[in-house]
Amino acid sequence: MNMPILTPCIGICSLDAQGLCEGCFRTGDEIAQWSLMSDSERTRLMDEVLPVREASLAR
């Protein structure tokens, strides 16, 4: 049995000037669509998209 992919939310829920959540780096649309995404879409976001966003903002 596959476990659902948990949300990347860490409870810091505030969108910055670029429209990214300051806690999890998702866009408002990604947050709203999370429950409708497939596991592969969630995995791609968690493993590929969000780390790149976080790294680019850390500079």
N, CA, C and O of each residue as an XYZ file, in Angstrom:
236
protein
N       0.834     -1.175      0.000
C       0.000      0.000      0.000
C       0.885      1.247      0.000
O       1.780      1.367      0.836
N       0.649      2.152     -0.907
C       1.428      3.378     -0.990
C       0.909      4.409     -0.001
O      -0.299      4.584      0.162
N       1.836      5.084      0.651
C       1.473      6.159      1.562
C       1.350      7.441      0.755
O       2.128      7.663     -0.173
N       0.384      8.288      1.093
C       0.278      9.568      0.369
C       1.489     10.438      0.645
O       2.081     10.377      1.722
N       1.846     11.240     -0.331
C       2.967     12.157     -0.174
C       2.499     13.317      0.679
O       1.515     13.983      0.358
N       3.205     13.551      1.760
C       2.829     14.605      2.683
C       3.123     15.976      2.091
O       3.972     16.114      1.211
N       2.428     16.965      2.570
C       2.627     18.335      2.125
C       3.988     18.856      2.605
O       4.456     18.459      3.672
N       4.619     19.734      1.835
C       5.881     20.330      2.276
C       5.671     21.495      3.240
O       6.638     22.133      3.657
N       4.427     21.777      3.595
C       4.113     22.913      4.475
C       4.819     22.763      5.815
O       4.800     21.694      6.425
N       5.451     23.861      6.268
C       6.092     23.854      7.586
C       5.445     24.863      8.524
O       5.983     25.175      9.586
N       4.276     25.372      8.115
C       3.513     26.252      8.988
C       3.896     27.727      8.923
O       3.400     28.528      9.715
N       4.761     28.090      8.001
C       5.098     29.497      7.782
C       4.393     29.883      6.485
O       4.968     29.792      5.400
N       3.163     30.307      6.612
C       2.292     30.472      5.450
C       2.104     31.943      5.102
O       1.143     32.584      5.527
N       3.035     32.455      4.327
C       2.991     33.846      3.903
C       3.644     33.932      2.533
O       4.775     33.483      2.350
N       2.930     34.512      1.566
C       3.480     34.645      0.227
C       4.363     35.886      0.145
O       3.999     36.955      0.637
N       5.528     35.731     -0.482
C       6.436     36.867     -0.652
C       6.035     37.677     -1.879
O       5.011     37.398     -2.503
N       6.832     38.672     -2.222
C       6.534     39.553     -3.357
C       6.501     38.805     -4.686
O       5.859     39.255     -5.636
N       7.190     37.664     -4.758
C       7.209     36.854     -5.982
C       6.046     35.870     -6.030
O       5.875     35.161     -7.021
N       5.253     35.821     -4.976
C       4.123     34.899     -4.926
C       4.482     33.510     -4.453
O       3.726     32.563     -4.668
N       5.654     33.377     -3.798
C       6.079     32.085     -3.263
C       5.890     32.065     -1.762
O       6.135     33.063     -1.084
N       5.456     30.935     -1.245
C       5.317     30.787      0.191
C       6.698     30.867      0.832
O       7.641     30.220      0.375
N       6.810     31.654      1.880
C       8.096     31.825      2.555
C       8.510     30.577      3.333
O       9.678     30.443      3.698
N       7.583     29.670      3.590
C       7.906     28.444      4.315
C       8.243     27.270      3.419
O       9.236     26.579      3.648
N       7.421     27.033      2.393
C       7.602     25.829      1.576
C       7.980     26.113      0.122
O       8.264     25.183     -0.633
N       7.987     27.388     -0.280
C       8.409     27.807     -1.611
C       7.452     27.416     -2.728
O       7.813     27.474     -3.903
N       6.220     27.014     -2.366
C       5.220     26.742     -3.399
C       4.507     28.045     -3.770
O       4.458     28.990     -2.983
N       3.960     28.070     -4.977
C       3.124     29.200     -5.378
C       1.746     29.014     -4.749
O       1.408     27.932     -4.269
N       0.968     30.074     -4.761
C      -0.401     29.973     -4.255
C      -1.205     28.938     -5.023
O      -1.996     28.201     -4.434
N      -1.006     28.877     -6.339
C      -1.703     27.881     -7.156
C      -1.278     26.462     -6.790
O      -2.118     25.564     -6.715
N       0.016     26.252     -6.563
C       0.495     24.913     -6.181
C      -0.080     24.496     -4.836
O      -0.432     23.333     -4.637
N      -0.173     25.443     -3.917
C      -0.758     25.143     -2.605
C      -2.228     24.754     -2.776
O      -2.685     23.762     -2.208
N      -2.954     25.536     -3.557
C      -4.377     25.275     -3.767
C      -4.623     23.953     -4.486
O      -5.619     23.281     -4.217
N      -3.734     23.576     -5.391
C      -3.912     22.362     -6.189
C      -3.322     21.104     -5.553
O      -3.509     20.008     -6.080
N      -2.614     21.241     -4.432
C      -1.896     20.123     -3.835
C      -2.758     18.875     -3.687
O      -2.335     17.782     -4.064
N      -3.957     19.026     -3.145
C      -4.808     17.858     -2.890
C      -5.325     17.226     -4.181
O      -5.787     16.086     -4.165
N      -5.254     17.942     -5.285
C      -5.713     17.426     -6.571
C      -4.591     16.848     -7.420
O      -4.853     16.205     -8.438
N      -3.340     17.068     -7.014
C      -2.192     16.589     -7.786
C      -2.031     15.080     -7.651
O      -2.384     14.483     -6.634
N      -1.490     14.487     -8.703
C      -1.144     13.070     -8.636
C       0.123     12.905     -7.801
O       0.839     13.874     -7.550
N       0.392     11.680     -7.373
C       1.616     11.426     -6.611
C       2.859     11.798     -7.420
O       3.832     12.301     -6.858
N       2.835     11.555     -8.731
C       4.008     11.884     -9.550
C       4.199     13.399     -9.632
O       5.335     13.873     -9.643
N       3.113     14.159     -9.689
C       3.229     15.622     -9.700
C       3.767     16.128     -8.364
O       4.611     17.023     -8.330
N       3.281     15.559     -7.275
C       3.760     15.961     -5.949
C       5.229     15.618     -5.775
O       6.004     16.425     -5.262
N       5.611     14.424     -6.201
C       7.007     13.984     -6.087
C       7.924     14.892     -6.894
O       8.983     15.284     -6.403
N       7.544     15.233     -8.111
C       8.344     16.117     -8.951
C       8.501     17.482     -8.290
O       9.596     18.043     -8.274
N       7.427     18.010     -7.752
C       7.485     19.307     -7.083
C       8.429     19.244     -5.882
O       9.275     20.121     -5.710
N       8.287     18.220     -5.064
C       9.104     18.079     -3.852
C      10.577     17.812     -4.166
O      11.460     18.366     -3.512
N      10.842     16.974     -5.156
C      12.213     16.528     -5.428
C      12.975     17.410     -6.420
O      14.205     17.458     -6.386
N      12.257     18.103     -7.299
C      12.924     18.864     -8.348
C      12.677     20.366     -8.260
O      13.626     21.151     -8.269
N      11.434     20.767     -8.177
C      11.084     22.186     -8.278
C      11.406     22.957     -6.999
O      12.098     23.974     -7.049
N      10.916     22.489     -5.867
C      11.089     23.240     -4.629
C      12.546     23.392     -4.196
O      12.919     24.478     -3.753
N      13.393     22.357     -4.300
C      14.804     22.560     -3.940
C      15.501     23.622     -4.791
O      16.342     24.363     -4.282
N      15.167     23.704     -6.063
C      15.767     24.710     -6.937
C      15.310     26.108     -6.517
O      16.114     27.037     -6.461
N      14.037     26.249     -6.226
C      13.524     27.541     -5.751
C      14.197     27.950     -4.452
O      14.633     29.091     -4.301
N      14.279     27.024     -3.526
C      14.894     27.335     -2.230
C      16.348     27.760     -2.411
O      16.790     28.736     -1.804
N      17.089     27.034     -3.241
C      18.499     27.365     -3.467
C      18.657     28.732     -4.129
O      19.580     29.478     -3.799
N      17.777     29.057     -5.045
C      17.900     30.340     -5.734
C      17.567     31.508     -4.803
O      18.087     32.607     -4.995
N      16.722     31.297     -3.814
C      16.372     32.354     -2.867
C      17.394     32.487     -1.749
O      17.453     33.520     -1.081
N      18.197     31.456     -1.541
C      19.192     31.471     -0.462
C      20.428     32.281     -0.832
O      21.256     32.572      0.031
N      20.559     32.638     -2.074
C      21.760     33.367     -2.534
C      21.760     34.779     -2.080
O      22.693     35.524     -2.380
